[in-house]
Amino acid sequence: MNQEISVDKILQDLEKHIQRHSYGQSPQELYEPISYIMSLGGKRIRPLLTLMAYSLYKSDYQNIMNPASAVEVFHNFTLMHDDIMDDAPLRRGKATVHEKWNANTAILSGDVMLVKAYDMLLDIEPGKFWESIRLFNQTAAEVCEGQQHDMNFESQNSVTEEAYIDMIRQKTAVLLGFSLQFGAILADASIEDAQKLYDFGVNIGIGFQLKDDLLDVYADKDKFGKQVGGDIISNKKTFLLIKANELAEGDAKMKLEYWLEAKTFNKEEKVAAVTAIYDSLGIKSLTEAKMKAYFDKGFEQYAALEVPNKKIYISLLQLTQDLVHREK
């Protein structure tokens, strides 16, 4: 049975489960936006990680489809609210919920999504329920804390590297870590293995966000799928900008400050100028080194696992490595 499990099969079963699930019917204006955002797709990475972590130890992953899907419902709840805060017009190439309906509907539908995520978690076995809920709540709070820190950074003149790394740990990485830990807990893995999987997910998650920062500036425009240099245009405090602010001196410092303070500018000119400053300071290499350090640490933690299903172990490793080496 174990040898028949594959990433593709798990993902197909997961997508069918998510699309079949009913979140509610009436009032239609409350529930239709939930079905809409859940139908927009995405990679389903978080629930997939839960199901794969479970499958490292047990073969009956179909029995935890509801709890695993709860992680995706929670993730999309955060996206729905993030889109309102960012006034984002598009999500996965389609109109965001607040654009298609309105902000009040998006807020309320997002609220009920969180309730529905807890409904799906009710399927957890009684002996694992309270620990799972405690960890889920801890993770959910950290995701919100990370979002608040990120918003705070917008009005702060200076952000330290340490503060930035902690922000992306909370906003992005802890949910990846929890997703893996959750699957291990549901599969009766040891506390030690569950913790190693959590740490693996967190370190890989930090590396993923650093890679996103890097791709936003240095990606191949034809492969990236969105505007290259968007973070530069908006003065977003990424790892690259934080390091540039820290290292720039003399003429480079003056030029960087000019572009950060400019209110009107040609977007392409600004992207080119700030990228040139990054190049002169070796920011790309510094980011790649920091990113690699987190990826290496995560894969070391993963290598320390001893699990029954070696095929899934290799598949999960390959999945994360493919994400590490993505170009968009």
LINZI-V159729 format. One line per field, one symbol per residue. burial: + if it has 24 or more other ideal C-beta (glycine too) atoms within 12 Angstrom, else -. Layout:
burial->???
//
This chain:
burial->----+++-+++-+++-++--+-+------+++++++++-+---++++++++++++++++-++-+++++++++++++++++++++-+-+--+----+++--+---++++++-+++-+++-++-++---+--+++-++--++-+++-++-++--+-----+-+--++++++++++++++++++++++++-+---++-++++++++++++++++++++++++--------++++++-+++++++++++--+---+--++--++---------++-++++++--+-++-+++-++--++-+++-++--+-+-+-+++-+++-++--++----
//
